Every structure is written in C-alpha cells, then in structure tokens.
C-alpha cells in the first residue's frame, strides 16, 4: 500500500499523525526540516492507519468545538485525555501541522471535504481508540 501524500491529509489529520510519529518530544520547528516533518506525518499516518486517523481527526474536531463552546461533558474530556494523554505533544503537533498547512503544503479538496463529515461517517468508531506516542 503506497504511503499517503501529505496534501491528502487535512490539518487535524496531520497533527494526529505527527503526534503518533517518532517526532522528538521537544522538537523545535525549522523550515529546513520540512522533508523530515513530511516523513513523520507519513510515518504517523501509517502507524495509526488511515481509517483510524480520519475517525480520530473528526472526533477531535467535534471535541474541540464542544470544548470551545463549554459543552464538553466530563466523559468526553476523559475520553479525549485517554486518546491523547500527552497534551504538550498534541499541542506542539497541532502547531507544527498548522505551520506546514499555512506556509508549505496545501490541503486537497478530498481532505477538505472529509473534515466536514461527522465522526459517525467513519469506521472504526474511534471512541475506544488511543493514539500511542
């Protein structure tokens, strides 16, 4: 199975892939590392699997919206913490993914369309899935 192209992942999918990759815990972003960052994104996507990656990204988006609206339940907050126990790593992965998306690698129309789908559109159901990093 060929590796996924970075442009075929939306920003949240890229962040989760970075979280799941071998990116060092205290990595400091450098433009000259763009190729390495791409390799980490592909590695994380392969490690998690695309079906799970897509589902996790959608669940994370829905969680973020409820969190911002202050409507996330304790159960949802706990599930999020189980999925992403390393909060600093997740935040850093999100920052780096955003920089890549904003300045270097655009997002395909298919990836943009996928980010609008509800979590129920994806299998496996990501409620029990944790990302190992």
N, C-alpha and C positions, 0 to 999 in steps of 0.2 A: 504494500500500500504506500503510495507516494506521500511525502511529508506535505502538510498543509502550507499554503502560501500565506504569508503574514497579512497581505491585503484582504484575504478571505476571512479574517477574524475581525470582529468589532473590538472596540476599545476595552470593554469589560472582559471579553474572552482573552485578549492579550494579557490583561492584568492577572487573571487567574492562571494563565499558562506560565507567566513569569513567577508567580507565587509557587507553583508546583515544580519549577525547574531547579537546576543547580546554581542559579544566580546566588553569589555570595550574600550572606546576611547583611553585611554592611557595605554593599556595593554603592559606589558613587558614580552617577551617570556622567558619561563623557561621549560627545558626538562621535569621536573616533572609535567607539565601541559598538557602533550600530550593527555591524555584522555579527558580533558576539551576542548582542541582545536578540537579534533575529534567531540565532541558533538556540538561545534559551527559550524563546517563545515556542519554537517548533518542538523542542525537547519537552517542555511542559505540556503542550497540546497532545503530543504522542503519549506521554506518561499518563495523563488523565483519560485520554480518549475523547474524540470529538463529540460524541453523543453526550457524554457526561459534562464536557466543557460547555457545550451550548446550554444544557439544562442549568448548570451551576451559574452561568452568567445571567440567565434570565431570573433565576431565583434571587440572586444577589441584587439585580436591578430592582426587583419588586420589594425586596427587603429595604434597600436604600430609600426608596420612595416612602415607604411606611415609616421608616426611622426619621426621615426629614419632616414628615407630617405629624410626628409624635404619636403614631397609631400602632407601632410595632408592639406586639404582645411580649410578655416575658418568655413565652415558649419560642417565639420567633427569634428573639435576641439570643436565647440559649442555643438554638439550632445554628444560628449564624456563628456563634463562638465555637461550636463543635466543628463546623465546616472549615473555619479559618481561625485556628487557635493562636496564630502568630500575627497579632494585629499590626505591629510595626512593619512586618514583612508585607502584609497585604497593602497597607497604606503606601509603602515605597513602590511596590509593584504597580499600583494604580497610578502613581505619579510618573513613573517611567513610561508606562503604557501610554499615558496621555501625551507625554512629550513626543514619543515616537509617532503617534497618530497625528498630532498637531503639526509637527515640523518635518516629518520624514516619509512616512508610508501611509497613504490614504486607505480608505475602507471601501471594499467592493459593495455594489448595490445589494448583492445577496446577503452580505453580513449586516448591512444597514436594515434590511427587511427583517432579518432574523431577530434583531434586538427589539423589535416591536411586538413579537409574539409572546403570549403568556407562557408561564412555566409549564402549564398543563399540556402544551403542544409538544413537549419533549419527553423522550424515554431514554434512559431510565428516569424515574421520578427521583429528583435529586435530594429529597428530604433526608435520606439516610446516608448520603454520600459525603465523605470528608475528603479534603484535599491534603495529601501527605506532602509536607515540605520541611 
